[in-house]
Amino acid sequence: MTRFQVPDGLRGRLVTPKSAMARTREPVTEPVLWITDDLLDDQEAGRLWADLLARHRESGLWPLLLGNRGDHVTPWHVGDLAPVPSSWADELDVEGELSSTWDREREFSRQFEEEPPRFDTWPGLAAAGEQGLDPDRRAFDLATTPSGIRRLLTGTDHSPFLGLVPARDGAEAIIAVGWSSEAGEERATVVLRSWQERFGVRLCSLGPDTLNVSVAWPPRTLEHARRVAVEHYAFCPDLGQDNDFEEYAAEIVDAPAWSFWWD
C-alpha cells in the first residue's frame, strides 16, 4: 500500500469506500483517498496542488482538487466511492466507447428533429495536438495563476478540497478513487488515457458530476478543434445542452483547460 505523505499543517482524513458501494467481489478495505477536512482558498489550493503534482513521481500520489455541490457535503468524506482495478479499463476501446455514444446521440437528435452537430457519422479520433509545452508545466502554471483555479481547474465557483490518490497518473486516479458518476469510471479512465497521450492533458479536479483537465497541446485550428469537439460531445453529451457545436469548437482552440459536467 502506498504511504500517504500528507502536507504539513493540513487537517484531513483517510477515506475507505463504503462496503455497500463495492463493485468487486470483495469490498475494498484499505483507504483509497486522503482529503482535507476543510475547503481551501484558491491560492493555497493551487500552490499545494502544483507542489504535490511535482512530487507525484516520487510519492506515487496523484493530487486532486475535489469539488462539492456548494453545501459542504461530498461523496469523498463519507466514502461513497466504488474503486475497481485499473485493468477493468484495459478491456475498453476508446474509439469504440466514443463512437457508440456519438452515433446514439445523433440518432436521438434525428428522432426529435433537433439540429445535430456537424459530422453525420463518427469521423474517427482526432489527430494528436502539436507537442510543445511540458504537460506538467502547463498544469503547474495554471494552478499557480490566481485566475486559474476556480473556473479553469475546477469548473465551479466553489472553493475545493485537496485530495491525494495512490495512482500512476490522472487517468488511473479516476478508477482508483472510485469516482462514481454518469460518465462511468472505466470509460472516463480510458478516454483520459488517450487524451493524456494525444493532448497532454492532466487531471486537475473531480466533483460529484464534474471533471476538469489542463491541456498542454490543444487544437490550434478550428478544423482540428471540430474533431476534438466531437470527442468531447461523445464523452459528455450534456455539453450539447448549453453549447452550440461550432461555438464550442471555436472556444477550445488554444484552450488551456477543458471542463466537463453531467446533469
PAKETI-868285 format. One record per residue (C-alpha): residue in three letters; chain; x negated, y, z negated. Coordinates in pm, whole numbers, m for minus. Layout:
BEGIN
SITE,Ala,A,X,Y,Z;
...
This chain:
BEGIN
SITE,Met,A,0,0,0;
SITE,Thr,A,m127,347,88;
SITE,Arg,A,m204,558,m215;
SITE,Phe,A,m2,878,m225;
SITE,Gln,A,m252,1161,m262;
SITE,Val,A,m35,1447,m381;
SITE,Pro,A,m137,1815,m351;
SITE,Asp,A,m226,1971,m684;
SITE,Gly,A,33,2187,m855;
SITE,Leu,A,341,2040,m688;
SITE,Arg,A,619,1864,m872;
SITE,Gly,A,762,1570,m683;
SITE,Arg,A,867,1210,m689;
SITE,Leu,A,812,880,m512;
SITE,Val,A,1121,750,m336;
SITE,Thr,A,1214,386,m284;
SITE,Pro,A,1506,315,m49;
SITE,Lys,A,1836,201,m197;
SITE,Ser,A,1880,m173,m159;
SITE,Ala,A,2226,m109,m13;
SITE,Met,A,2063,69,282;
SITE,Ala,A,1844,m227,377;
SITE,Arg,A,1846,m338,740;
SITE,Thr,A,1587,m607,686;
SITE,Arg,A,1645,m946,525;
SITE,Glu,A,1474,m834,207;
SITE,Pro,A,1520,m478,73;
SITE,Val,A,1213,m254,68;
SITE,Thr,A,1093,m233,m291;
SITE,Glu,A,790,m5,m252;
SITE,Pro,A,804,376,m219;
SITE,Val,A,815,497,140;
SITE,Leu,A,809,869,66;
SITE,Trp,A,676,1128,m174;
SITE,Ile,A,877,1451,m177;
SITE,Thr,A,866,1775,m371;
SITE,Asp,A,1138,1830,m627;
SITE,Asp,A,1187,2188,m514;
SITE,Leu,A,1220,2376,m189;
SITE,Leu,A,904,2561,m86;
SITE,Asp,A,885,2911,50;
SITE,Asp,A,795,2928,418;
SITE,Gln,A,433,3038,389;
SITE,Glu,A,348,2785,120;
SITE,Ala,A,520,2506,311;
SITE,Gly,A,338,2592,631;
SITE,Arg,A,m1,2617,465;
SITE,Leu,A,38,2289,278;
SITE,Trp,A,178,2105,580;
SITE,Ala,A,m109,2221,801;
SITE,Asp,A,m367,2121,540;
SITE,Leu,A,m212,1777,498;
SITE,Leu,A,m197,1727,874;
SITE,Ala,A,m569,1799,894;
SITE,Arg,A,m628,1531,629;
SITE,His,A,m396,1272,784;
SITE,Arg,A,m665,1052,937;
SITE,Glu,A,m837,1027,601;
SITE,Ser,A,m526,993,385;
SITE,Gly,A,m304,782,609;
SITE,Leu,A,m13,1005,507;
SITE,Trp,A,193,1197,761;
SITE,Pro,A,326,1529,626;
SITE,Leu,A,685,1628,694;
SITE,Leu,A,889,1939,633;
SITE,Leu,A,1215,1786,514;
SITE,Gly,A,1540,1970,552;
SITE,Asn,A,1877,1962,382;
SITE,Arg,A,2219,2099,467;
SITE,Gly,A,2178,2408,255;
SITE,Asp,A,2328,2259,m59;
SITE,His,A,2004,2116,m202;
SITE,Val,A,2147,1766,m162;
SITE,Thr,A,1934,1548,60;
SITE,Pro,A,1914,1183,156;
SITE,Trp,A,1546,1194,70;
SITE,His,A,1563,1231,m307;
SITE,Val,A,1834,970,m357;
SITE,Gly,A,1684,704,m133;
SITE,Asp,A,1943,700,146;
SITE,Leu,A,1671,563,372;
SITE,Ala,A,1654,249,584;
SITE,Pro,A,1293,176,687;
SITE,Val,A,1218,m111,922;
SITE,Pro,A,891,m245,1065;
SITE,Ser,A,737,m31,1338;
SITE,Ser,A,733,m342,1556;
SITE,Trp,A,1109,m304,1596;
SITE,Ala,A,1042,m1,1815;
SITE,Asp,A,797,m206,2026;
SITE,Glu,A,1094,m401,2157;
SITE,Leu,A,1243,m91,2321;
SITE,Asp,A,1157,54,2660;
SITE,Val,A,1157,432,2651;
SITE,Glu,A,1277,477,3008;
SITE,Gly,A,1547,217,2964;
SITE,Glu,A,1671,389,2649;
SITE,Leu,A,1682,735,2806;
SITE,Ser,A,1819,633,3145;
SITE,Ser,A,2110,437,2998;
SITE,Thr,A,2213,736,2788;
SITE,Trp,A,2177,972,3084;
SITE,Asp,A,2396,753,3306;
SITE,Arg,A,2657,715,3030;
SITE,Glu,A,2675,1090,2969;
SITE,Arg,A,2701,1159,3344;
SITE,Glu,A,2995,921,3372;
SITE,Phe,A,3158,1084,3069;
SITE,Ser,A,3128,1426,3239;
SITE,Arg,A,3289,1294,3557;
SITE,Gln,A,3585,1147,3367;
SITE,Phe,A,3661,1480,3205;
SITE,Glu,A,3588,1679,3521;
SITE,Glu,A,3315,1870,3349;
SITE,Glu,A,3027,2021,3542;
SITE,Pro,A,2741,1777,3483;
SITE,Pro,A,2380,1892,3470;
SITE,Arg,A,2166,1852,3778;
SITE,Phe,A,2032,1511,3889;
SITE,Asp,A,2322,1285,3978;
SITE,Thr,A,2117,977,3896;
SITE,Trp,A,1836,920,3647;
SITE,Pro,A,1527,1083,3807;
SITE,Gly,A,1267,887,3610;
SITE,Leu,A,1041,1003,3331;
SITE,Ala,A,889,1349,3372;
SITE,Ala,A,522,1379,3457;
SITE,Ala,A,286,1448,3169;
SITE,Gly,A,211,1806,3077;
SITE,Glu,A,m120,1965,3167;
SITE,Gln,A,m356,1879,2885;
SITE,Gly,A,m535,2166,2717;
SITE,Leu,A,m494,2272,2356;
SITE,Asp,A,m552,2002,2096;
SITE,Pro,A,m208,1888,1969;
SITE,Asp,A,m311,1901,1603;
SITE,Arg,A,m447,2251,1656;
SITE,Arg,A,m120,2363,1814;
SITE,Ala,A,77,2228,1519;
SITE,Phe,A,m166,2384,1270;
SITE,Asp,A,m141,2725,1436;
SITE,Leu,A,239,2721,1434;
SITE,Ala,A,257,2610,1073;
SITE,Thr,A,27,2887,955;
SITE,Thr,A,201,3161,1152;
SITE,Pro,A,456,3341,930;
SITE,Ser,A,720,3339,1201;
SITE,Gly,A,656,2977,1294;
SITE,Ile,A,802,2781,1009;
SITE,Arg,A,1178,2812,994;
SITE,Arg,A,1302,2827,1349;
SITE,Leu,A,1010,2671,1536;
SITE,Leu,A,919,2391,1299;
SITE,Thr,A,1238,2322,1106;
SITE,Gly,A,1511,2446,1338;
SITE,Thr,A,1715,2584,1048;
SITE,Asp,A,1739,2892,827;
SITE,His,A,1681,2688,512;
SITE,Ser,A,1350,2650,333;
SITE,Pro,A,1206,2296,344;
SITE,Phe,A,1092,2033,102;
SITE,Leu,A,749,1884,164;
SITE,Gly,A,715,1510,213;
SITE,Leu,A,441,1253,270;
SITE,Val,A,495,924,452;
SITE,Pro,A,242,641,499;
SITE,Ala,A,223,628,879;
SITE,Arg,A,m28,629,1164;
SITE,Asp,A,141,920,1339;
SITE,Gly,A,462,1118,1352;
SITE,Ala,A,643,863,1565;
SITE,Glu,A,573,589,1312;
SITE,Ala,A,670,821,1025;
SITE,Ile,A,1029,823,1154;
SITE,Ile,A,1070,449,1129;
SITE,Ala,A,850,411,821;
SITE,Val,A,1055,655,613;
SITE,Gly,A,1382,509,736;
SITE,Trp,A,1531,827,882;
SITE,Ser,A,1896,734,925;
SITE,Ser,A,2064,948,1189;
SITE,Glu,A,2272,927,1502;
SITE,Ala,A,1952,929,1706;
SITE,Gly,A,1852,584,1582;
SITE,Glu,A,1512,550,1417;
SITE,Glu,A,1371,286,1653;
SITE,Arg,A,1488,484,1954;
SITE,Ala,A,1352,811,1815;
SITE,Thr,A,1020,641,1742;
SITE,Val,A,974,504,2093;
SITE,Val,A,1071,837,2252;
SITE,Leu,A,834,1030,2030;
SITE,Arg,A,552,789,2107;
SITE,Ser,A,596,868,2475;
SITE,Trp,A,612,1244,2416;
SITE,Gln,A,301,1231,2198;
SITE,Glu,A,111,1085,2492;
SITE,Arg,A,260,1299,2769;
SITE,Phe,A,322,1635,2600;
SITE,Gly,A,100,1637,2292;
SITE,Val,A,393,1663,2050;
SITE,Arg,A,355,1636,1675;
SITE,Leu,A,648,1559,1446;
SITE,Cys,A,687,1854,1210;
SITE,Ser,A,1021,1816,1037;
SITE,Leu,A,1324,1598,984;
SITE,Gly,A,1663,1690,846;
SITE,Pro,A,1963,1466,787;
SITE,Asp,A,2054,1526,1151;
SITE,Thr,A,1767,1732,1296;
SITE,Leu,A,1422,1661,1439;
SITE,Asn,A,1157,1918,1535;
SITE,Val,A,821,1882,1706;
SITE,Ser,A,536,2110,1807;
SITE,Val,A,433,2086,2173;
SITE,Ala,A,75,2130,2292;
SITE,Trp,A,133,2057,2664;
SITE,Pro,A,480,2188,2754;
SITE,Pro,A,608,2214,3113;
SITE,Arg,A,462,2519,3286;
SITE,Thr,A,705,2542,3578;
SITE,Leu,A,1083,2545,3596;
SITE,Glu,A,1094,2235,3815;
SITE,His,A,886,2037,3569;
SITE,Ala,A,1097,2175,3283;
SITE,Arg,A,1413,2045,3452;
SITE,Arg,A,1272,1693,3449;
SITE,Val,A,1173,1727,3085;
SITE,Ala,A,1518,1868,3004;
SITE,Val,A,1675,1552,3145;
SITE,Glu,A,1484,1353,2882;
SITE,His,A,1591,1595,2611;
SITE,Tyr,A,1959,1565,2708;
SITE,Ala,A,1929,1187,2722;
SITE,Phe,A,1759,1175,2383;
SITE,Cys,A,2001,1421,2224;
SITE,Pro,A,2326,1454,2423;
SITE,Asp,A,2459,1707,2171;
SITE,Leu,A,2228,1965,2329;
SITE,Gly,A,2484,1988,2608;
SITE,Gln,A,2744,2129,2369;
SITE,Asp,A,2565,2460,2326;
SITE,Asn,A,2331,2482,2624;
SITE,Asp,A,2369,2531,2995;
SITE,Phe,A,2126,2285,3154;
SITE,Glu,A,1949,2541,3375;
SITE,Glu,A,1920,2792,3093;
SITE,Tyr,A,1787,2524,2862;
SITE,Ala,A,1527,2415,3117;
SITE,Ala,A,1410,2775,3150;
SITE,Glu,A,1381,2804,2772;
SITE,Ile,A,1141,2510,2738;
SITE,Val,A,892,2642,2995;
SITE,Asp,A,577,2708,2788;
SITE,Ala,A,778,2648,2467;
SITE,Pro,A,551,2570,2169;
SITE,Ala,A,816,2361,1989;
SITE,Trp,A,1127,2154,2063;
SITE,Ser,A,1428,2125,1834;
SITE,Phe,A,1699,1857,1836;
SITE,Trp,A,2018,1816,1639;
SITE,Trp,A,2304,1568,1622;
SITE,Asp,A,2654,1670,1521;
